[in-house]
Amino acid sequence: MDKDAFYRKLKACRECASLFNHEPRPVFLGSSRAPIMQISQAPSKTVHETGYPFNDASGEKLRREWYRISDAAFYNPENFYITSVGKCFPGKNNRGGDKKPPKICAELWLEGELDYVENALYLIVGKAATDHFFPRLSFVDLVMNDQTIRGKPAFVLPHPSPLNVKWFKDHPEFFEKRLPVIRRHIHGALNSKS
Ligand code: SF4
């Protein structure tokens, strides 16, 4: 399948319609030329409603506090290709969090995106996306050490959701030691492009 046909089919995907209480809306953003490919879990309800990835409290923390880049830089499709292992909001579980993304989504779409995007580095955000690429490995070890995907540098981050506050408290080393390294690579990839 050529790239245009692939993305037409992805945008029109309704594979999980019977699993959701809402109409599926695949959310992803970016150019296949973007130097950074960010892969997370699945859109939140806010993202589902707006169609903009990370357009919520988690996204503000990620862009402004963690990456330290402007909204314009983050949403510039020539900078970031933003996607997730589940492209549609999966609905809420009975504990108030979001349900896990349907596994079928990554099986249907993620490999194709990895084929088409010519990024220089990967940012893997949150445990669900991390488990897809690095199953059964220690999440903390993955966060604290350099990884590779398809021979390219990959950095694993916890999800910036406020629900993750305990992980943040338990792992101050992420903020003190690891985040500055990840941030340097992000800025380096963006600067090397221009
Ligand atoms: S979650 Fe993925 S597979 Fe399911 S409807 Fe959305 S795009 Fe299609």
Boltz pocket constraint, residues with backbone or C-beta under 6 A from the ligand:
constraints:
  - pocket:
      binder: B
      contacts: [[A, 10], [A, 13], [A, 14], [A, 15], [A, 16], [A, 17], [A, 24], [A, 25], [A, 26], [A, 85], [A, 86], [A, 87], [A, 88], [A, 102], [A, 104], [A, 105], [A, 106], [A, 108]]
      max_distance: 6.0
